[in-house]
Amino acid sequence: MALAITAGISFGALGPALRHGLTRVRDAELGAFVSLAVGLLVALVAAAVAGSLAGLDAGQAWPFFVLGLFVPGISQVFFVRAIRDIGSSRTLIVTAMVPLFAAFAAIAFLDEPFRLALVLGTLLIVSGGVVLGWERARPEGYRSIGIAWAFAGVVLYATRDVMSGFLTEARGAPPLVGAVMLLAGASLMVLVYLAAVRRPLPLVHQIGSGARYFLLSGLAMGAAYCLLLSAFDRGKVTIVSPLNATYALWGILIAAIVMRKAEAITRRVVVAALLIVAGAAVVAATR
C-alpha cells in the first residue's frame, strides 16, 4: 500500500515537472522522449543497486518491453500533449479515471475479488474527474483537444495496470527489471517516431538543447515506475491502481505551490482532488 501511494506521489510530481519543461520548450514529443530516457537511466541504476539485473531471464523480461512500446511509450506522448494543452492538474485528474477501467478489467480477467467497497472507492476517484465537467476556469493556452489526449491515455494506462499486474505474477520477473524493460521499450518507441518524422541532425540538436528542461520529469518518471511495478509485485491491481491514482491530488498540491496562477487551480479542482483522496481511503480500508 505504501509503495502504491509513493508511486502516486512520484507520478503527481511528474505532471508539474513536465509542465515546467513545456513552458520553456513547447515540444511534447521531445519532452516525452527525454523524460522516458532519463527515467530509464534511473530504473537501470535502481535495478543494478538492488542486484536485480544479475541472471536476467529474457523470457521474463521481453513482455514488459513489448508493453512499454505502448505504455508508457505511445501513452507518454498523449500525456505530455494533454499537459501542454490543458495543464498538468486537469490532465492528472482526467487520467485518475484509470482505476475504473483497471479494476473491472482485473476482476474480469485476473479473477481478483469483487468487493463493494472497492467499487465505491473507485467511483469516488472517478467522480473527481467528472467534477471538471462543470469547471469554467481555464489555464492560459487551454485547448480542448487536450481532453482527448488525456482520455486516450486513460485507456492505455488502464491496460498498463492490468498487464503489469498479470506479468509480475505470471512471469515472475523482478519488478525493477520490469520497470527497466517498460521504459526501454517506451524510449525506443518515441525515438523511432521522432527519427521518422524529423531530420537526424536537427533532432540531435533539439534533444541536446532541450534535455535539461525535462531532467526533473525524467527523475520522477523513473522513480514512479520502479515504485509502481514494486507495488504490483506485492498487491492486487484493484488495490494498487486506485491508490496510485492519488497522483492527481499530489500533482495539484505541487502545482498549487509552484505554479498556481499558470494552472488556474480553482475550488472545483480542489474538490476533485478531495474526492480522489476519499476514494483512495475507501480502497485502503478494504486491504
C-alpha positions as a Markdown table, in Angstrom:
| # | Residue | x | y | z |
|---|---|---|---|---|
| 1 | Met | 0.0 | 0.0 | 0.0 |
| 2 | Ala | 2.8 | 2.4 | 0.9 |
| 3 | Leu | 4.6 | 1.6 | -2.4 |
| 4 | Ala | 1.4 | 2.4 | -4.4 |
| 5 | Ile | 0.9 | 5.8 | -2.6 |
| 6 | Thr | 4.6 | 6.7 | -3.0 |
| 7 | Ala | 4.3 | 5.8 | -6.7 |
| 8 | Gly | 1.3 | 8.2 | -6.8 |
| 9 | Ile | 3.4 | 11.0 | -5.3 |
| 10 | Ser | 6.0 | 10.4 | -7.9 |
| 11 | Phe | 3.5 | 10.4 | -10.8 |
| 12 | Gly | 2.0 | 13.5 | -9.2 |
| 13 | Ala | 5.3 | 15.3 | -9.3 |
| 14 | Leu | 5.8 | 14.2 | -13.0 |
| 15 | Gly | 2.9 | 16.4 | -14.2 |
| 16 | Pro | 4.1 | 19.7 | -12.8 |
| 17 | Ala | 7.7 | 18.8 | -13.8 |
| 18 | Leu | 6.6 | 18.3 | -17.4 |
| 19 | Arg | 4.5 | 21.4 | -17.4 |
| 20 | His | 7.5 | 23.4 | -16.2 |
| 21 | Gly | 9.6 | 22.0 | -19.0 |
| 22 | Leu | 7.0 | 22.7 | -21.6 |
| 23 | Thr | 6.9 | 26.4 | -20.6 |
| 24 | Arg | 10.5 | 26.5 | -21.8 |
| 25 | Val | 10.2 | 24.1 | -24.8 |
| 26 | Arg | 6.7 | 23.5 | -26.2 |
| 27 | Asp | 7.7 | 20.3 | -27.8 |
| 28 | Ala | 5.6 | 17.4 | -26.4 |
| 29 | Glu | 7.4 | 14.6 | -28.3 |
| 30 | Leu | 10.8 | 15.9 | -27.2 |
| 31 | Gly | 9.6 | 16.1 | -23.6 |
| 32 | Ala | 8.2 | 12.6 | -23.8 |
| 33 | Phe | 11.4 | 11.2 | -25.1 |
| 34 | Val | 13.8 | 12.9 | -22.6 |
| 35 | Ser | 11.6 | 12.1 | -19.6 |
| 36 | Leu | 11.5 | 8.4 | -20.7 |
| 37 | Ala | 15.2 | 8.2 | -21.4 |
| 38 | Val | 16.2 | 9.8 | -18.1 |
| 39 | Gly | 13.6 | 7.6 | -16.3 |
| 40 | Leu | 15.2 | 4.5 | -18.0 |
| 41 | Leu | 18.6 | 5.5 | -16.5 |
| 42 | Val | 17.1 | 5.9 | -13.1 |
| 43 | Ala | 15.5 | 2.5 | -13.3 |
| 44 | Leu | 18.7 | 0.9 | -14.5 |
| 45 | Val | 20.6 | 2.4 | -11.6 |
| 46 | Ala | 18.0 | 1.2 | -9.1 |
| 47 | Ala | 17.9 | -2.3 | -10.6 |
| 48 | Ala | 21.7 | -2.5 | -10.6 |
| 49 | Val | 22.0 | -1.4 | -7.0 |
| 50 | Ala | 19.3 | -3.9 | -6.0 |
| 51 | Gly | 21.1 | -6.7 | -7.8 |
| 52 | Ser | 18.0 | -7.4 | -10.0 |
| 53 | Leu | 19.9 | -7.4 | -13.2 |
| 54 | Ala | 22.0 | -10.5 | -12.3 |
| 55 | Gly | 21.0 | -13.5 | -14.2 |
| 56 | Leu | 18.4 | -11.6 | -16.2 |
| 57 | Asp | 16.0 | -14.0 | -17.9 |
| 58 | Ala | 14.9 | -12.7 | -21.3 |
| 59 | Gly | 11.8 | -14.9 | -21.2 |
| 60 | Gln | 10.7 | -13.0 | -18.1 |
| 61 | Ala | 11.6 | -9.5 | -19.4 |
| 62 | Trp | 10.5 | -9.3 | -23.0 |
| 63 | Pro | 6.8 | -9.0 | -22.4 |
| 64 | Phe | 7.5 | -5.8 | -20.3 |
| 65 | Phe | 9.5 | -4.4 | -23.2 |
| 66 | Val | 6.6 | -5.0 | -25.6 |
| 67 | Leu | 4.1 | -3.5 | -23.2 |
| 68 | Gly | 6.4 | -0.5 | -22.8 |
| 69 | Leu | 6.2 | 0.3 | -26.5 |
| 70 | Phe | 2.6 | 1.2 | -25.9 |
| 71 | Val | 2.6 | 2.2 | -22.2 |
| 72 | Pro | 4.4 | 4.4 | -21.4 |
| 73 | Gly | 5.7 | 4.7 | -25.0 |
| 74 | Ile | 2.7 | 6.0 | -27.0 |
| 75 | Ser | 0.8 | 6.9 | -23.9 |
| 76 | Gln | 3.6 | 9.3 | -22.8 |
| 77 | Val | 3.2 | 11.3 | -26.0 |
| 78 | Phe | -0.6 | 11.6 | -25.3 |
| 79 | Phe | 0.1 | 12.5 | -21.7 |
| 80 | Val | 2.6 | 15.3 | -22.5 |
| 81 | Arg | 0.4 | 16.7 | -25.2 |
| 82 | Ala | -2.5 | 16.8 | -22.7 |
| 83 | Ile | -0.4 | 18.7 | -20.2 |
| 84 | Arg | 0.7 | 21.1 | -22.9 |
| 85 | Asp | -2.9 | 21.8 | -23.9 |
| 86 | Ile | -4.9 | 21.7 | -20.6 |
| 87 | Gly | -2.3 | 21.9 | -17.9 |
| 88 | Ser | -0.9 | 19.3 | -15.5 |
| 89 | Ser | -3.6 | 19.5 | -12.8 |
| 90 | Arg | -6.5 | 18.8 | -15.2 |
| 91 | Thr | -4.6 | 16.1 | -17.1 |
| 92 | Leu | -3.9 | 14.3 | -13.9 |
| 93 | Ile | -7.5 | 14.5 | -12.7 |
| 94 | Val | -8.8 | 13.1 | -16.0 |
| 95 | Thr | -6.3 | 10.2 | -16.0 |
| 96 | Ala | -7.3 | 9.5 | -12.4 |
| 97 | Met | -10.2 | 7.6 | -14.1 |
| 98 | Val | -7.8 | 4.8 | -14.9 |
| 99 | Pro | -8.8 | 2.7 | -11.8 |
| 100 | Leu | -12.4 | 2.4 | -13.0 |
| 101 | Phe | -11.2 | 0.6 | -16.2 |
| 102 | Ala | -8.3 | -1.2 | -14.5 |
| 103 | Ala | -10.3 | -2.5 | -11.5 |
| 104 | Phe | -13.1 | -4.0 | -13.6 |
| 105 | Ala | -10.7 | -5.5 | -16.1 |
| 106 | Ala | -8.7 | -7.1 | -13.3 |
| 107 | Ile | -11.9 | -8.6 | -11.8 |
| 108 | Ala | -13.0 | -9.9 | -15.2 |
| 109 | Phe | -9.6 | -11.2 | -16.5 |
| 110 | Leu | -7.4 | -11.7 | -13.4 |
| 111 | Asp | -10.0 | -13.3 | -11.1 |
| 112 | Glu | -9.5 | -10.6 | -8.5 |
| 113 | Pro | -12.2 | -10.4 | -5.8 |
| 114 | Phe | -15.2 | -8.2 | -6.3 |
| 115 | Arg | -15.9 | -6.0 | -3.2 |
| 116 | Leu | -18.5 | -3.3 | -2.9 |
| 117 | Ala | -16.0 | -1.0 | -1.1 |
| 118 | Leu | -13.6 | -1.3 | -4.0 |
| 119 | Val | -16.2 | -0.2 | -6.4 |
| 120 | Leu | -17.3 | 2.7 | -4.2 |
| 121 | Gly | -13.7 | 3.8 | -3.8 |
| 122 | Thr | -13.0 | 3.6 | -7.5 |
| 123 | Leu | -16.2 | 5.6 | -8.3 |
| 124 | Leu | -15.3 | 8.3 | -5.8 |
| 125 | Ile | -11.9 | 8.6 | -7.5 |
| 126 | Val | -13.5 | 8.8 | -10.9 |
| 127 | Ser | -16.1 | 11.4 | -9.8 |
| 128 | Gly | -13.2 | 13.7 | -9.2 |
| 129 | Gly | -12.7 | 13.8 | -12.9 |
| 130 | Val | -16.4 | 14.3 | -13.6 |
| 131 | Val | -16.3 | 17.5 | -11.4 |
| 132 | Leu | -14.1 | 19.1 | -14.0 |
| 133 | Gly | -17.0 | 19.0 | -16.4 |
| 134 | Trp | -18.6 | 21.9 | -14.5 |
| 135 | Glu | -15.3 | 23.8 | -14.1 |
| 136 | Arg | -15.2 | 27.0 | -16.2 |
| 137 | Ala | -11.8 | 28.5 | -15.3 |
| 138 | Arg | -9.1 | 27.6 | -17.8 |
| 139 | Pro | -5.3 | 27.9 | -17.6 |
| 140 | Glu | -3.5 | 30.1 | -20.2 |
| 141 | Gly | -3.2 | 28.4 | -23.6 |
| 142 | Tyr | -6.0 | 25.9 | -22.8 |
| 143 | Arg | -7.0 | 23.8 | -25.9 |
| 144 | Ser | -9.9 | 21.3 | -25.7 |
| 145 | Ile | -8.1 | 18.7 | -27.7 |
| 146 | Gly | -6.1 | 18.1 | -24.6 |
| 147 | Ile | -9.1 | 16.3 | -23.0 |
| 148 | Ala | -9.0 | 13.8 | -25.9 |
| 149 | Trp | -5.3 | 13.2 | -25.4 |
| 150 | Ala | -5.9 | 12.6 | -21.7 |
| 151 | Phe | -8.7 | 10.2 | -22.3 |
| 152 | Ala | -6.6 | 8.3 | -24.8 |
| 153 | Gly | -4.0 | 8.0 | -22.1 |
| 154 | Val | -6.6 | 6.6 | -19.7 |
| 155 | Val | -7.3 | 3.5 | -21.8 |
| 156 | Leu | -3.6 | 2.8 | -22.2 |
| 157 | Tyr | -2.8 | 3.4 | -18.5 |
| 158 | Ala | -5.6 | 1.0 | -17.5 |
| 159 | Thr | -4.0 | -1.6 | -19.9 |
| 160 | Arg | -0.7 | -1.0 | -18.2 |
| 161 | Asp | -2.0 | -1.6 | -14.7 |
| 162 | Val | -3.8 | -4.8 | -15.7 |
| 163 | Met | -1.0 | -6.2 | -17.8 |
| 164 | Ser | 1.7 | -5.2 | -15.2 |
| 165 | Gly | -0.3 | -7.0 | -12.5 |
| 166 | Phe | -0.6 | -10.1 | -14.7 |
| 167 | Leu | 3.1 | -10.1 | -15.9 |
| 168 | Thr | 4.6 | -9.6 | -12.4 |
| 169 | Glu | 2.6 | -12.6 | -11.2 |
| 170 | Ala | 2.8 | -14.9 | -14.3 |
| 171 | Arg | 6.4 | -14.2 | -15.4 |
| 172 | Gly | 8.0 | -13.7 | -12.0 |
| 173 | Ala | 10.3 | -11.0 | -13.2 |
| 174 | Pro | 11.8 | -8.8 | -10.6 |
| 175 | Pro | 9.8 | -5.5 | -10.5 |
| 176 | Leu | 12.8 | -3.3 | -11.1 |
| 177 | Val | 13.6 | -5.4 | -14.2 |
| 178 | Gly | 10.0 | -4.9 | -15.4 |
| 179 | Ala | 10.4 | -1.1 | -14.9 |
| 180 | Val | 13.7 | -1.1 | -16.9 |
| 181 | Met | 12.1 | -3.0 | -19.7 |
| 182 | Leu | 8.9 | -0.9 | -19.8 |
| 183 | Leu | 11.0 | 2.3 | -20.0 |
| 184 | Ala | 13.4 | 0.8 | -22.6 |
| 185 | Gly | 10.5 | -0.1 | -24.9 |
| 186 | Ala | 8.9 | 3.3 | -24.4 |
| 187 | Ser | 12.1 | 5.2 | -25.1 |
| 188 | Leu | 12.7 | 3.2 | -28.2 |
| 189 | Met | 9.2 | 3.7 | -29.5 |
| 190 | Val | 9.3 | 7.5 | -29.1 |
| 191 | Leu | 12.8 | 7.7 | -30.5 |
| 192 | Val | 11.8 | 5.8 | -33.6 |
| 193 | Tyr | 8.8 | 8.1 | -34.0 |
| 194 | Leu | 11.0 | 11.2 | -33.7 |
| 195 | Ala | 13.5 | 9.8 | -36.1 |
| 196 | Ala | 10.8 | 9.0 | -38.7 |
| 197 | Val | 9.2 | 12.5 | -38.7 |
| 198 | Arg | 12.3 | 14.7 | -38.1 |
| 199 | Arg | 15.7 | 15.2 | -39.7 |
| 200 | Pro | 18.5 | 13.4 | -37.8 |
| 201 | Leu | 20.9 | 16.4 | -37.2 |
| 202 | Pro | 18.2 | 18.9 | -36.1 |
| 203 | Leu | 16.8 | 16.1 | -33.9 |
| 204 | Val | 20.1 | 15.6 | -32.1 |
| 205 | His | 20.4 | 19.3 | -31.6 |
| 206 | Gln | 16.9 | 19.6 | -30.2 |
| 207 | Ile | 17.5 | 16.8 | -27.7 |
| 208 | Gly | 20.8 | 18.3 | -26.6 |
| 209 | Ser | 19.5 | 21.8 | -26.2 |
| 210 | Gly | 16.1 | 20.9 | -24.6 |
| 211 | Ala | 17.1 | 17.9 | -22.4 |
| 212 | Arg | 17.9 | 20.0 | -19.4 |
| 213 | Tyr | 14.3 | 21.3 | -19.1 |
| 214 | Phe | 13.0 | 17.7 | -18.7 |
| 215 | Leu | 15.6 | 16.2 | -16.4 |
| 216 | Leu | 13.4 | 16.6 | -13.4 |
| 217 | Ser | 10.4 | 15.0 | -15.1 |
| 218 | Gly | 12.7 | 12.1 | -16.0 |
| 219 | Leu | 13.8 | 11.6 | -12.4 |
| 220 | Ala | 10.1 | 11.5 | -11.4 |
| 221 | Met | 9.3 | 9.1 | -14.2 |
| 222 | Gly | 12.0 | 6.6 | -13.2 |
| 223 | Ala | 11.1 | 6.6 | -9.6 |
| 224 | Ala | 7.3 | 6.3 | -10.4 |
| 225 | Tyr | 7.7 | 3.2 | -12.5 |
| 226 | Cys | 10.1 | 1.5 | -10.1 |
| 227 | Leu | 7.7 | 2.0 | -7.3 |
| 228 | Leu | 4.6 | 1.1 | -9.3 |
| 229 | Leu | 6.0 | -2.2 | -10.5 |
| 230 | Ser | 7.2 | -3.0 | -7.0 |
| 231 | Ala | 3.6 | -2.3 | -5.7 |
| 232 | Phe | 2.1 | -4.6 | -8.3 |
| 233 | Asp | 4.6 | -7.3 | -7.3 |
| 234 | Arg | 3.1 | -7.1 | -3.8 |
| 235 | Gly | -0.5 | -6.2 | -4.2 |
| 236 | Lys | -3.6 | -6.7 | -6.4 |
| 237 | Val | -4.5 | -4.4 | -9.2 |
| 238 | Thr | -7.8 | -3.4 | -7.6 |
| 239 | Ile | -5.8 | -2.1 | -4.6 |
| 240 | Val | -2.7 | -0.7 | -6.2 |
| 241 | Ser | -4.3 | 1.2 | -9.2 |
| 242 | Pro | -6.8 | 3.3 | -7.1 |
| 243 | Leu | -4.1 | 4.2 | -4.5 |
| 244 | Asn | -1.7 | 5.1 | -7.3 |
| 245 | Ala | -4.4 | 7.4 | -8.7 |
| 246 | Thr | -3.9 | 9.7 | -5.8 |
| 247 | Tyr | -1.3 | 11.3 | -8.1 |
| 248 | Ala | -4.0 | 13.7 | -9.1 |
| 249 | Leu | -4.0 | 15.1 | -5.5 |
| 250 | Trp | -0.3 | 15.2 | -5.2 |
| 251 | Gly | 0.0 | 16.9 | -8.6 |
| 252 | Ile | -2.5 | 19.6 | -7.7 |
| 253 | Leu | -0.7 | 20.2 | -4.4 |
| 254 | Ile | 2.7 | 20.6 | -6.1 |
| 255 | Ala | 1.2 | 22.7 | -8.9 |
| 256 | Ala | -0.5 | 24.9 | -6.3 |
| 257 | Ile | 2.8 | 25.6 | -4.6 |
| 258 | Val | 5.0 | 26.2 | -7.7 |
| 259 | Met | 2.6 | 27.3 | -10.5 |
| 260 | Arg | -0.8 | 28.1 | -9.1 |
| 261 | Lys | -1.5 | 31.0 | -11.4 |
| 262 | Ala | -0.4 | 29.2 | -14.6 |
| 263 | Glu | -2.5 | 26.1 | -13.7 |
| 264 | Ala | -5.6 | 28.2 | -12.7 |
| 265 | Ile | -6.4 | 26.0 | -9.7 |
| 266 | Thr | -9.9 | 26.7 | -8.6 |
| 267 | Arg | -12.3 | 25.3 | -5.9 |
| 268 | Arg | -13.7 | 22.7 | -8.3 |
| 269 | Val | -10.2 | 21.5 | -8.9 |
| 270 | Val | -9.6 | 21.1 | -5.2 |
| 271 | Val | -13.0 | 19.3 | -4.8 |
| 272 | Ala | -12.0 | 16.9 | -7.5 |
| 273 | Ala | -8.7 | 16.2 | -5.6 |
| 274 | Leu | -10.6 | 15.6 | -2.3 |
| 275 | Leu | -12.9 | 13.1 | -4.0 |
| 276 | Ile | -9.9 | 11.2 | -5.1 |
| 277 | Val | -8.5 | 11.2 | -1.6 |
| 278 | Ala | -11.8 | 9.9 | -0.3 |
| 279 | Gly | -11.8 | 7.1 | -2.8 |
| 280 | Ala | -8.3 | 6.1 | -2.0 |
| 281 | Ala | -9.2 | 6.0 | 1.7 |
| 282 | Val | -12.1 | 3.6 | 1.0 |
| 283 | Val | -9.8 | 1.4 | -1.1 |
| 284 | Ala | -7.1 | 1.3 | 1.6 |
| 285 | Ala | -9.7 | 0.4 | 4.2 |
| 286 | Thr | -10.5 | -2.8 | 2.3 |
| 287 | Arg | -7.0 | -4.1 | 2.5 |
